[in-house]
Amino acid sequence: MVFRLKPRDERFFTYFDEMADILCEGSELLKKFFAEYAEPESTLEKMNKVEERGDQLLSKVMRQLNSSFVTPFDREDILLLVRELNNVIDHIQGTMEKVVIYKAGKPESIYVLKLADVLEEAALEIKKAIKKLPDIRNAYKEIISSCDRIRALEHEGDYLYRTGIALLFEKNENPVDVIKWKEIYEHLETTLDDCEDVSNILKGVAIKYV
């Protein structure tokens, strides 16, 4: 029989959920922004506030780790997961920021919109996996399934990125526009890479704590 001097600090599960919600909010805002391209400056300000909430939550988790006696997972795993979730949020904000600062305008390529769709799907799948963490021993198969789905979405994003970049160089005669959109494509692709990094952390946690 195992006795705990202090109960496990369950607040971290709430923090995970909050970070996943912020991630989904950011991905949804980016997708809508690409589709409508309405009021870019004010929309970027909304995104900046989303990113700021992620940064504040990361700081809160770090403070809580320093004061919690018993955590649900290893402290390193908790910090890795929250940091990587925040990285995704940062890159979503960075993508929108580039579009606005560069005055790139509404994307003409369908592949930019498709990448935003895939990113939103990945964010929702991350949220789905994180919701299962409190019951990890019983739900680890579902968590791993979500992680595999995120990896598949990242591979789909790689294809969309390569195809979009190829068409960008093939059909755009303005070198400045090529430079602008190439960076935006790269930022989107990096964001999906970060989503896969989150899935790898989640999968490692699921395997470790079964």
C-alpha positions as CSV (number, residue, x, y, z in Angstrom):
1,M,0.0,0.0,0.0
2,V,1.3,3.5,-1.0
3,F,0.7,6.4,1.4
4,R,1.1,10.0,0.2
5,L,2.2,12.6,2.6
6,K,0.4,15.2,0.5
7,P,-2.3,14.8,-2.2
8,R,-1.2,15.0,-5.8
9,D,-1.6,18.5,-7.2
10,E,-4.4,18.1,-9.8
11,R,-4.2,21.8,-10.9
12,F,-1.8,20.8,-13.6
13,F,-4.5,19.1,-15.5
14,T,-6.5,22.3,-15.5
15,Y,-3.4,24.2,-16.7
16,F,-3.0,21.6,-19.6
17,D,-6.7,22.1,-20.5
18,E,-6.3,25.9,-20.5
19,M,-3.2,25.8,-22.6
20,A,-5.0,23.5,-25.1
21,D,-7.9,25.9,-25.2
22,I,-5.6,28.8,-25.9
23,L,-4.0,26.8,-28.7
24,C,-7.3,26.0,-30.3
25,E,-8.4,29.6,-30.0
26,G,-5.3,30.7,-31.8
27,S,-5.5,28.2,-34.6
28,E,-9.2,29.0,-35.2
29,L,-8.4,32.8,-35.3
30,L,-5.6,32.2,-37.8
31,K,-7.8,30.1,-40.0
32,K,-10.5,32.7,-40.0
33,F,-8.0,35.4,-40.7
34,F,-6.6,33.7,-43.8
35,A,-10.1,33.0,-45.1
36,E,-11.5,36.5,-44.6
37,Y,-8.5,38.8,-44.1
38,A,-10.7,41.4,-42.3
39,E,-9.2,44.1,-40.1
40,P,-5.7,42.7,-40.0
41,E,-4.3,45.1,-37.4
42,S,-7.1,44.6,-34.9
43,T,-7.1,40.8,-35.6
44,L,-3.4,40.7,-34.9
45,E,-4.1,42.5,-31.6
46,K,-6.5,39.8,-30.7
47,M,-3.9,37.2,-31.5
48,N,-1.3,39.0,-29.4
49,K,-3.6,38.8,-26.4
50,V,-4.1,35.0,-27.1
51,E,-0.3,34.6,-27.1
52,E,0.1,36.7,-24.0
53,R,-2.4,34.4,-22.1
54,G,-0.2,31.4,-23.1
55,D,2.9,33.1,-21.8
56,Q,1.2,34.0,-18.5
57,L,0.0,30.4,-18.1
58,L,3.5,29.0,-18.8
59,S,4.8,31.3,-16.0
60,K,2.0,30.2,-13.7
61,V,2.9,26.5,-14.3
62,M,6.6,27.1,-13.6
63,R,5.7,28.8,-10.3
64,Q,3.4,26.0,-9.4
65,L,6.0,23.4,-10.1
66,N,8.3,25.1,-7.6
67,S,5.7,25.0,-4.9
68,S,4.0,21.6,-5.5
69,F,5.2,18.6,-3.4
70,V,3.5,15.9,-5.5
71,T,2.9,16.4,-9.2
72,P,0.8,14.1,-11.5
73,F,3.8,13.5,-13.8
74,D,7.5,14.1,-13.6
75,R,8.2,17.8,-13.4
76,E,10.4,17.6,-16.5
77,D,7.4,16.1,-18.5
78,I,5.0,18.8,-17.2
79,L,7.4,21.6,-18.1
80,L,8.2,20.1,-21.5
81,L,4.6,19.7,-22.4
82,V,3.5,23.2,-21.4
83,R,6.5,24.8,-23.0
84,E,5.9,23.0,-26.3
85,L,2.2,23.9,-26.3
86,N,3.3,27.5,-25.8
87,N,5.7,27.2,-28.7
88,V,2.9,26.3,-31.0
89,I,0.9,29.3,-29.8
90,D,3.9,31.5,-30.3
91,H,4.4,30.3,-33.9
92,I,0.7,30.8,-34.7
93,Q,1.0,34.4,-33.5
94,G,4.2,34.7,-35.5
95,T,2.6,33.5,-38.7
96,M,-0.2,36.1,-38.5
97,E,2.3,38.8,-37.5
98,K,4.3,38.2,-40.6
99,V,1.3,38.4,-42.9
100,V,0.3,41.8,-41.3
101,I,3.8,43.3,-41.1
102,Y,4.6,42.3,-44.6
103,K,1.2,43.5,-45.8
104,A,1.0,40.2,-47.7
105,G,-2.7,40.5,-48.2
106,K,-5.3,37.7,-48.4
107,P,-3.6,34.5,-49.6
108,E,-4.2,33.6,-53.2
109,S,-3.1,30.0,-52.9
110,I,-5.5,27.4,-51.6
111,Y,-2.5,25.6,-50.0
112,V,-2.2,28.3,-47.4
113,L,-5.8,27.8,-46.4
114,K,-5.4,24.1,-46.4
115,L,-2.4,24.4,-44.1
116,A,-4.5,26.5,-41.7
117,D,-7.2,23.8,-41.8
118,V,-4.6,21.1,-41.0
119,L,-3.2,23.2,-38.2
120,E,-6.6,23.6,-36.6
121,E,-7.2,19.8,-36.9
122,A,-3.9,19.2,-35.1
123,A,-4.8,21.7,-32.4
124,L,-8.2,20.0,-31.8
125,E,-6.5,16.6,-31.7
126,I,-4.0,17.9,-29.1
127,K,-6.9,19.1,-27.0
128,K,-8.6,15.8,-27.3
129,A,-5.5,13.9,-26.1
130,I,-4.9,16.4,-23.2
131,K,-8.5,15.9,-22.0
132,K,-7.6,12.2,-21.5
133,L,-4.5,12.8,-19.3
134,P,-6.3,12.7,-15.9
135,D,-7.4,9.1,-16.7
136,I,-4.1,8.2,-18.5
137,R,-4.0,4.5,-17.3
138,N,-7.3,3.8,-18.9
139,A,-7.2,6.2,-21.8
140,Y,-3.6,5.7,-23.0
141,K,-4.6,4.0,-26.2
142,E,-6.8,6.9,-27.1
143,I,-4.0,9.3,-26.3
144,I,-1.6,7.4,-28.5
145,S,-4.2,7.3,-31.3
146,S,-4.5,11.1,-31.2
147,C,-0.7,11.4,-31.3
148,D,-0.6,9.2,-34.4
149,R,-3.3,11.4,-35.9
150,I,-1.3,14.5,-35.2
151,R,1.8,12.9,-36.8
152,A,-0.3,12.1,-39.9
153,L,-1.5,15.7,-40.0
154,E,2.1,16.9,-39.9
155,H,3.0,14.7,-42.8
156,E,-0.1,16.1,-44.7
157,G,1.2,19.6,-43.9
158,D,4.6,18.7,-45.3
159,Y,3.0,17.8,-48.6
160,L,0.9,21.0,-48.7
161,Y,4.0,23.0,-47.8
162,R,6.1,21.5,-50.6
163,T,3.3,21.8,-53.2
164,G,2.5,25.4,-52.1
165,I,6.1,26.5,-52.3
166,A,6.5,24.9,-55.8
167,L,3.5,26.7,-57.1
168,L,4.6,30.0,-55.5
169,F,7.9,29.9,-57.4
170,E,6.2,28.7,-60.6
171,K,3.4,31.2,-60.8
172,N,4.4,34.3,-59.0
173,E,6.5,36.8,-61.0
174,N,6.9,39.3,-58.2
175,P,10.1,38.3,-56.2
176,V,9.0,40.3,-53.2
177,D,5.8,38.4,-52.9
178,V,7.7,35.2,-53.3
179,I,9.9,36.1,-50.4
180,K,7.0,37.1,-48.2
181,W,4.9,34.0,-48.8
182,K,7.8,31.7,-48.6
183,E,8.5,32.9,-45.0
184,I,4.8,32.5,-44.2
185,Y,4.7,29.0,-45.6
186,E,7.8,28.1,-43.6
187,H,6.3,29.5,-40.4
188,L,3.1,27.4,-40.9
189,E,5.2,24.3,-41.5
190,T,7.3,24.9,-38.4
191,T,4.1,25.3,-36.4
192,L,2.9,21.9,-37.5
193,D,6.4,20.5,-36.6
194,D,5.8,21.9,-33.1
195,C,2.4,20.1,-33.0
196,E,4.2,16.9,-33.7
197,D,6.7,17.6,-30.9
198,V,3.7,18.0,-28.6
199,S,2.3,14.7,-29.7
200,N,5.7,13.0,-29.1
201,I,5.8,14.4,-25.5
202,L,2.2,13.2,-25.0
203,K,3.0,9.7,-26.3
204,G,6.1,9.5,-24.1
205,V,4.0,10.4,-21.1
206,A,1.3,7.9,-22.0
207,I,3.8,5.1,-22.3
208,K,5.6,6.0,-19.1
209,Y,2.6,6.2,-16.9
210,V,0.5,3.2,-18.1
